[in-house]
């Protein structure tokens, strides 16, 4: 068992929230940063294609407005009078930042959304340190431990990180303690997620001729799918700008671009899996590209773009998908899992959907005739 790394010195700033900017992956390796301006998505697109890209964005906004105008069966009812509505489910996704796939999946995998609450305790602890409010700082730490136990974590540490202060006194470092608790909780979520997707023996699994661990394989595939989606989106824009994109009568621009991206992603994934010696098929517990997702209890099925392991679904899309998207709800009803939505960076990038926010849809029993 590896010894724990030393806690940061007293007075260190709180660590970055797991759902925001990530500087290293969960294996400790550095993440290749993207230096483009994410506040200006148009910067992802060559200038000569920006007009048609903006047309895609306008279609997406119009489609989102149509969906938001429909009843939602009580799944998500924003309140607040005449305030403008955000896209349904926007509040409930975990963005991928700087290729932090693991962090986004772990954040989404929490059964009670506890990681999303952490910025407030960190800010409170920083304020309490300044005014030496140890009683309230202890209450914040106790609250973190309580929430971790509510999430099912049984080995929550009751120890405190300690630090030397002026005068040679050794005192509790509440910020460092919170950081250690967050690290432990991340490890708990990651272990539980990997067990659900790859089995209890996931630590001993090696995949393909590169002998990747399941986590390495997930990262590799996610990065591959993201690159392919980005490249295919730009290619489709270029074809559309020259009126060469295949588009049947009555098919919208966005549907045609989405079809082009789907084809490119499937082809690339199957080619790369073949090169790695991976036999993707519907029964595979390693990878299945565009294969039926079925249940013995119903004739209903789903077709995720990609399934990894037992239940990690990666879906390429132009449109924003949320916990309320019928397609996602149907997959969750057939086989509960973890959901990564792969979008072009120019349209906002990728994110994970927390399964805890997905309401299942009733599936008719097998052989049922309406």
Secondary structure as GFF3:
##gff-version 3
##sequence-region A 1 370
A	DSSP	three_ten_helix	41	44	.	.	.	ID=ss1
A	DSSP	three_ten_helix	47	49	.	.	.	ID=ss2
A	DSSP	alpha_helix	50	68	.	.	.	ID=ss3
A	DSSP	three_ten_helix	90	92	.	.	.	ID=ss4
A	DSSP	beta_strand	93	95	.	.	.	ID=ss5
A	DSSP	alpha_helix	101	109	.	.	.	ID=ss6
A	DSSP	three_ten_helix	114	117	.	.	.	ID=ss7
A	DSSP	alpha_helix	118	131	.	.	.	ID=ss8
A	DSSP	alpha_helix	134	150	.	.	.	ID=ss9
A	DSSP	beta_strand	162	165	.	.	.	ID=ss10
A	DSSP	beta_strand	169	172	.	.	.	ID=ss11
A	DSSP	alpha_helix	174	198	.	.	.	ID=ss12
A	DSSP	three_ten_helix	202	204	.	.	.	ID=ss13
A	DSSP	alpha_helix	214	241	.	.	.	ID=ss14
A	DSSP	alpha_helix	253	275	.	.	.	ID=ss15
A	DSSP	beta_strand	287	289	.	.	.	ID=ss16
A	DSSP	beta_strand	293	295	.	.	.	ID=ss17
A	DSSP	beta_strand	298	302	.	.	.	ID=ss18
A	DSSP	beta_strand	306	308	.	.	.	ID=ss19
A	DSSP	beta_strand	312	316	.	.	.	ID=ss20
A	DSSP	alpha_helix	326	334	.	.	.	ID=ss21
A	DSSP	beta_strand	338	342	.	.	.	ID=ss22
A	DSSP	three_ten_helix	345	347	.	.	.	ID=ss23
A	DSSP	beta_strand	351	353	.	.	.	ID=ss24
A	DSSP	three_ten_helix	355	357	.	.	.	ID=ss25
###
